[in-house]
Amino acid sequence: MSNEMGVRLVHNFTHPSDLIIDLAKGPQLARAVIAAHRRSHLHAPRSAGWGREAATLVVTGWPLDDASPVEFFARCRASLVPGGCVAVLLPHGDVTLPVDVVIAAKRAGLAYLQHIVAADRPPRRGQQMRLAIHTDVLILIRSTTGSGGADG
């Protein structure tokens, strides 16, 4: 994740009093959290407790090391306030991976909100060049109205 993506996630999906759970590798999100004066569980291990207070944003890398995707997203859902989001940073390349992630999230009761394509450099006007993709970010949300798409 770039520093700019960390800033964008923090500012677009949280308010100053909100809690963020940082499960991403690297210091980029931590820098954005500190700069924006947000509260967080910085670099909390996925297996450790995420705290008792519900968060507004959970940011994680992919793939997961220690849990099935559905179990992980169920834990995220339980740790989110209604309307809270999970941002999943996906490596670019596997075109089926975003679909698999969304299906697992829906099974855990989260709803798909948005797919962000983050480029490492913007295309320049008048130049024919391919967009060099840095990462894909899926935004999943805990519905405020019910199960959010969970089965049963």
Backbone as a ProteinNet text record, in pm:
[ID]
protein_1_A
[PRIMARY]
MSNEMGVRLVHNFTHPSDLIIDLAKGPQLARAVIAAHRRSHLHAPRSAGWGREAATLVVTGWPLDDASPVEFFARCRASLVPGGCVAVLLPHGDVTLPVDVVIAAKRAGLAYLQHIVAADRPPRRGQQMRLAIHTDVLILIRSTTGSGGADG
[TERTIARY]
84.9	0	89.5	50.9	125.6	84.3	168.1	132.1	2.8	-10.7	-130.5	-256.4	-246.9	-362.8	-398.8	-300.2	-327.4	-401.9	-356.4	-422.3	-565.1	-582.7	-716.4	-812.5	-767.4	-854.3	-894.5	-797.4	-825.5	-922.1	-896.7	-980.4	-1117.5	-1126.6	-1254.5	-1347.4	-1292.4	-1376.8	-1384.3	-1320.4	-1326.3	-1341.4	-1382	-1388	-1287	-1254	-1149.9	-1169.4	-1289.4	-1308.5	-1314.8	-1305.2	-1321.3	-1195.4	-1217.5	-1109.4	-1079.7	-950.7	-905.5	-824	-848.5	-768.2	-676.1	-547	-444.9	-385.3	-422.2	-366.9	-278	-251.7	-169.9	-21.8	57.2	202.6	257	357.2	419.7	363.9	435.9	399.9	305.3	262.2	187.3	56	-22.1	-148.5	-122.6	-24.2	8.6	43.4	119.3	153.1	27.6	-62.4	-186	-273.4	-281	-359.6	-304.3	-174.4	-111.4	-128.9	-105.9	-118.3	-261	-359.7	-500.2	-556.1	-472.3	-513.9	-630	-619.9	-719	-665.9	-754.5	-716.9	-706.5	-614.4	-601.8	-539.3	-558.4	-481.1	-382.9	-264.2	-167.5	-99.5	-98.7	-32.5	-71.3	-199.5	-248.2	-236.2	-175.6	-169.9	-310.4	-329.4	-462.6	-509.8	-416.8	-456.5	-477.3	-425.2	-439.9	-575.1	-612.4	-737.3	-733.8	-842.7	-850.3	-906.7	-927.2	-983	-1132.1	-1186	-1329.7	-1413.2	-1352.5	-1425.6	-1438.6	-1558.2	-1581.8	-1512.1	-1460.5	-1386.2	-1474.3	-1433	-1500.1	-1433.2	-1304	-1228.8	-1129.1	-1128	-1026.7	-953.7	-821.2	-741.9	-652.8	-657.1	-579.8	-520.7	-409.1	-350.8	-413.3	-377.8	-428.3	-315.3	-298.7	-386	-366.8	-459.4	-454.8	-362.3	-296.8	-205.7	-269.8	-356.6	-393.4	-540.9	-625	-768.2	-831.6	-944.7	-1018.4	-1076.8	-1097	-1152	-1285.5	-1376	-1506.9	-1491.8	-1406.9	-1383.3	-1322.9	-1226.6	-1163.5	-1265.9	-1348.3	-1446.8	-1555.9	-1588.7	-1684.5	-1626	-1497.4	-1431.5	-1429	-1401.4	-1404.2	-1543.1	-1646.3	-1783.8	-1815.8	-1774.1	-1799	-1722.3	-1614.1	-1530.5	-1566.2	-1665.1	-1703	-1831.1	-1838.4	-1964.5	-2054.1	-2187.4	-2272.9	-2231.9	-2216.5	-2169.9	-2018.5	-1946.5	-1800.7	-1753.5	-1628.1	-1574.2	-1450.4	-1430.4	-1306.3	-1244.6	-1119.8	-1044.7	-946.3	-960.6	-875.6	-781.3	-650.7	-548.3	-508.8	-539.2	-513.6	-395.5	-314.6	-210.1	-276.8	-225.9	-285.4	-239.2	-328.1	-289.1	-390.8	-442.3	-539.6	-679	-738	-866.5	-982.5	-966.3	-1074.4	-1066.4	-952.7	-935.1	-1036.6	-1062.1	-1163.5	-1300	-1337.9	-1467.3	-1467	-1358.9	-1349.3	-1355.7	-1289.3	-1289.7	-1430	-1497.9	-1633.7	-1729	-1717	-1803.5	-1780.8	-1655	-1625.3	-1679.2	-1663.5	-1712.6	-1864.8	-1932.9	-2080	-2126.1	-2055.5	-2091.2	-2077.3	-1988.5	-1966.6	-2055.6	-2139.6	-2233	-2188.9	-2083.5	-2041.3	-2092.6	-2113.1	-2160	-2048.4	-2049.1	-1952.3	-1991.8	-1895.7	-1923	-1851.2	-1720.9	-1643.1	-1514.4	-1467.6	-1337.6	-1255.6	-1144.3	-1055.8	-932.8	-899.3	-777.4	-678.1	-569.6	-471.2	-347	-317.2	-200.9	-79.1	38.3	160.2	200.9	150.1	171.1	54.6	6.5	-107.4	-67	-159.8	-128.9	-112.2	-23.8	0.3	-82.7	-131.6	-215.4	-138.8	-203.1	-144.2	-50	-21	67.8	-12.9	24.9	-35.8	49.3	1.9	74.3	-23.7	18.8	-64.9	-55.1	-164.7	-168.5	-95.5	9.8	83.6	8.2	-49.7	-134.4	-49.2	-74.9	-4.2	-74.7	-202.9	-279.7	-428.4	-505	-650.6	-696.3	-796.1	-849.9	-1000	-1044.6	-1187.9	-1238	-1349.2	-1411.9	-1539.9	-1546.9	-1661.9	-1721.8	-1852.4	-1918.9	-2009.7	-2015.1	-2112.7	-2241.7	-2342.4	-2470.3	-2530.3	-2599.4	-2668.5	-2811.7	-2855.8	-2996.1	-3021.7	-2919.5	-2947.1	-2823.1	-2839.1	-2732.4	-2623	-2647.3	-2544.3	-2516.2	-2608.6	-2590.3	-2550.4	-2549.8	-2510	-2618.4	-2576.2	-2670.9	-2731.7	-2862.8	-2933.6	-2934.5
-117	0	123.4	219.2	344.7	433	532	629	700.8	734.3	804.9	720.7	589.4	502.1	496.1	489.6	490.6	616.1	730.9	858.7	858.4	810.8	808.9	721.5	603	513.7	576.2	632.5	692.7	810.1	899	1018.1	989.1	892.2	864.8	775.7	694.8	597.5	614.5	719.3	739.9	887.5	910.4	1044.6	1047.7	1166.4	1175.6	1088.4	1060.4	980.3	830.1	789.7	649.3	567	437.3	342.6	268.7	247.4	174.7	54.8	-61.4	-180.2	-200.1	-193.9	-202.7	-342.3	-422	-555.6	-561	-446.1	-438.5	-442.7	-492.7	-493.3	-357.9	-312.6	-185.1	-71.2	41	154.2	256.4	234.7	337.3	374.8	276.4	307.7	370.9	320.4	377.7	525.9	560.6	701.5	784.9	731.3	804.3	819.9	715.9	719.8	826.5	828.8	925.7	1067.7	1087	1220.4	1273.6	1183.5	1224.8	1229.4	1199.1	1200.2	1104.5	985.5	881.5	788.4	705.5	603.5	470.6	384.1	256.5	149.8	28	-87	-106.5	-48	-52	-187.6	-242.2	-369.7	-478.5	-486.1	-591	-725.6	-824.7	-955.9	-1010.1	-1080.7	-1133.9	-1231.8	-1300.7	-1400.1	-1340.2	-1220.9	-1157	-1087.2	-1051.4	-979.8	-843.5	-804.2	-675.1	-568.4	-600.2	-503.9	-522.6	-459.4	-473.4	-370.6	-258.8	-150.6	-179.3	-156.5	-178.2	-69.8	-110	-19.5	26	134.8	185	132	100.3	54.3	-52.8	-162	-266.1	-269	-262.3	-267.8	-390.2	-474.5	-597.9	-624.6	-692.8	-743.3	-877	-928.2	-1056.8	-1125.4	-1252.7	-1354.1	-1365.3	-1435.2	-1457.7	-1574.6	-1569	-1676.5	-1775.3	-1726.4	-1805.7	-1838.1	-1803.2	-1831.1	-1849.8	-1917.3	-1925.7	-1787.3	-1753.1	-1621.2	-1593.1	-1690.3	-1667.4	-1642.6	-1721.3	-1699.6	-1562.1	-1523.4	-1392.7	-1280.9	-1288.2	-1182.7	-1183.1	-1298	-1302.5	-1228.8	-1246.3	-1175.1	-1024.4	-987.7	-845.6	-788.1	-859.4	-811.4	-791.2	-885.7	-875.1	-758.4	-715.9	-607.8	-470.7	-464.8	-338.6	-280.7	-147.7	-80.7	-97.4	-90	-90.5	23.3	-8.9	88.8	93.9	18.2	13.5	-65.8	-43.6	-102.8	-187.3	-282.1	-359	-324.9	-282	-256.2	-371.1	-443.7	-558.7	-522.2	-525.3	-493.1	-620.9	-626.1	-746.2	-726.8	-830.7	-821.9	-822.1	-741.4	-734	-852.6	-901.3	-1006.6	-1117.1	-1167.8	-1276.7	-1216.1	-1229.9	-1164.2	-1227.7	-1350	-1413.8	-1385.9	-1340.4	-1318.2	-1220.2	-1104.1	-1015	-1081.5	-1164.4	-1233.2	-1330.6	-1406.3	-1501.6	-1430.7	-1315.5	-1238.4	-1186.9	-1134.1	-1082	-1193.9	-1310.2	-1423.2	-1463.2	-1472.8	-1508.1	-1401.9	-1274.9	-1166.1	-1170.8	-1195.4	-1203.6	-1319.2	-1430	-1544.9	-1511.9	-1418.7	-1377.4	-1260.8	-1212.7	-1106	-966.6	-953.6	-822.6	-802.3	-679	-645.9	-578.1	-601.3	-537.7	-391.8	-300.4	-159	-103.2	-132.7	-64.2	-140.1	-127.4	-180	-60.2	-36	75.7	19.6	76.2	39.7	152.6	121.9	223.5	208.1	312	308.7	366.2	316.9	370	502.9	535.7	668.2	697.7	821.1	855	859.9	826.6	840	987	1015.4	1153.5	1184	1303.6	1349.2	1339.4	1282.3	1273.2	1156.9	1079.4	965.1	837.4	752.1	620.2	526	493.5	399.7	318.6	203.2	120.5	170.8	158.5	199.4	94.6	134.9	43.1	32.6	-84	-101.6	-131.4	-59.1	-80	-187.4	-171.3	-268	-248.4	-350.8	-343.5	-340.1	-259.1	-249	-274.5	-376.5	-403.8	-343.6	-272.8	-215	-293.4	-350.5	-429.3	-357.8	-368	-290.5	-379.3	-346.5	-410.1	-331.4	-395.3	-329.7	-274.4	-164.7	-105.6	-156.1	-234.5	-274.6	-421.1	-502.1	-643.8	-726.6	-839.1	-937.3	-898.9	-803.2	-763.8	-866.8	-963.1	-1064.2	-1199.2	-1214.2	-1342.6	-1445.3	-1568.3	-1677.5	-1712.1	-1708.1	-1748.1	-1642.4
0	0	0	-76.7	-79.2	38.9	69	172.3	135.4	7.8	-39.3	-19.6	-44.1	-24.3	123.6	211.8	355.1	397	347.4	378	324.6	202.3	140.2	219.6	261.3	338.3	471.3	542.6	673.2	659.6	565.7	552.2	491.4	400.7	335.5	417	506.3	574.9	725.5	780.9	926	960	1084.8	1144.8	1258.9	1309.3	1412.6	1535.9	1577.1	1699.1	1671	1545	1508.4	1535	1559	1580.4	1450.5	1422.2	1303.6	1350	1289.1	1315.7	1196	1220.5	1116	1114.5	1014.2	996	872.2	812.7	691.3	726.4	632.7	651.4	610	681.6	648.6	731.6	732.3	818	754.2	631.2	559.2	627.8	669.4	735.4	872.2	943.8	1074.9	1062.4	960.9	938.2	913.5	832	800.7	924.9	1007.1	1130.5	1224.3	1240.9	1330.8	1277.3	1148.3	1087.8	1096.2	1087.4	1090.4	1233.1	1332.1	1472.9	1498.5	1437.8	1462.5	1570.7	1623	1720.9	1648.1	1693.7	1623.2	1709.8	1662.7	1706	1592.2	1604	1495.8	1487.1	1369.3	1339.7	1437.5	1466.7	1555.4	1484.1	1548	1482.8	1461.1	1352.2	1321.7	1427.8	1494	1593.3	1732.2	1755	1885.5	1895.2	2016.6	2034.3	1968.1	1910.3	1841.5	1933.4	2058.1	2152	2164.8	2267.4	2295.3	2222	2188.5	2122.1	1972.3	1919.8	1776.9	1694.6	1581.1	1492.7	1376.4	1314.8	1195.6	1070	1078.7	962.5	1003.2	927	939.2	805	807.5	684.8	692.8	588.5	587.3	450.4	450.7	327.8	292.6	179.4	131.5	60.5	66.6	123.8	274.8	337.6	481.7	511.6	625.8	665	760.9	848.3	965.2	982.3	888	904.9	768.6	768.1	642.7	614.6	488.4	456.6	524.6	528.2	589.9	739.8	808.1	951.4	976.1	893.6	909.2	892.8	788.9	766.4	873.1	928.4	1039.8	1160.9	1184.5	1294.4	1266.1	1141.6	1104.5	1130.2	1085.4	1102.5	1249.3	1333.5	1477.7	1540.2	1477.1	1530.7	1475.7	1385.5	1322.3	1380.5	1381.6	1410.3	1288.2	1302.7	1184.6	1090.6	964.8	867.1	854.6	939.6	933.2	812.5	773.1	650.8	676.1	587.1	578.8	443.8	444.3	320.9	302.6	192	163.9	49.9	78.4	-20.7	-93.5	-222.3	-301.8	-394.7	-411.3	-513.5	-650.6	-741	-874.1	-958.2	-1039.8	-1133.2	-1146.1	-1035.5	-1039.4	-1054.1	-1172.9	-1198.5	-1122.6	-1073.3	-998.1	-848.7	-801.1	-656.9	-598.7	-660.4	-602.1	-586.5	-681.3	-672.4	-555.5	-540.5	-429.3	-294.1	-283.5	-158.4	-128.5	-228	-208.5	-167.1	-228.6	-192.3	-46.3	-3.3	135.8	231.4	195.4	280.1	292.2	181.8	185.8	272.5	266.9	351.4	499.6	530.8	669.8	711.3	620.8	656.5	618.7	539.7	490.5	349.2	312.5	178.5	99.7	-29.8	-119.1	-138.6	-124	-143.5	-265.4	-279.7	-382.4	-413	-537.5	-580.1	-625.7	-558.7	-592.4	-662.7	-776.6	-847.4	-823.3	-752.6	-715.5	-802.5	-881.5	-970.3	-900	-939.6	-878.2	-938.8	-1055.4	-1113.9	-1207.1	-1208.1	-1292.9	-1439.7	-1529.2	-1672.2	-1707.1	-1801.5	-1843.7	-1966.3	-1970.3	-2080.5	-2212.1	-2312.5	-2445.2	-2465.2	-2360.8	-2374.5	-2380.5	-2472.8	-2480.2	-2395.1	-2280.2	-2195.1	-2113.1	-2078	-1992.4	-1849.5	-1778.6	-1639	-1555.9	-1488.4	-1402.3	-1270.1	-1244.4	-1128	-1005.5	-899.4	-773.4	-691	-671.6	-593.2	-618.4	-587	-589.6	-444.4	-414.9	-280.1	-286	-215.8	-205	-75.1	-83.2	35.1	61.9	180.2	224.1	343.9	361.2	465.2	550.2	677.1	765.3	751.1	701.4	676.7	805	791.8	906.6	916.7	817.7	812.4	836	850.7	871.6	854	784.8	775.8	678.6	588.8	494.7	390.2	373.7	271.3	326.9	457.1	516.4	491.3	476.1	458.4	594.2	601	722.5	820.6
[MASK]
++++++++++++++++++++++++++++++++++++++++++++++++++++++++++++++++++++++++++++++++++++++++++++++++++++++++++++++++++++++++++++++++++++++++++++++++++++++++

